């Protein structure tokens, strides 16, 4: 087994696990962005969010909602940023779906998700909406 997260799930690699159930495992990030930075992963190997089964997605986000408050409170944070990098172009370094729960404090120097994108020309919203709806319906738009 090569995937580091699969090895953590299997207990082959030590990790500071904070929650484990049949479908998910949550553990502290070894390179945390802040104290209490937790990664929540599905127990089964899945590389991208869109490849999760419905049951796996429900279990994953149930664990995220269960952890967000306790993670924040445990480290005395004011809030949490919760995010997923989905694919190489986003900076996903481990090709196993994982949700980051990062505790945040006022003035911590980090930005919101809006801070990672530059503003600039964009396609018209209606055009993008039509393209997405077309892909959902299975057309080539």
JOCOR-V239977 format. One record per helix or strand. SS is the DSSP state (a for helix, b for strand). FROM is the first residue (numbers start at 1). TO is the last residue. If there is no record, write none. Layout:
SS;FROM;TO
SS;FROM;TO
This chain:
a;4;9
b;17;20
b;24;28
b;38;42
a;49;51
a;54;74
b;79;83
a;88;90
b;98;104
a;113;116
a;125;137
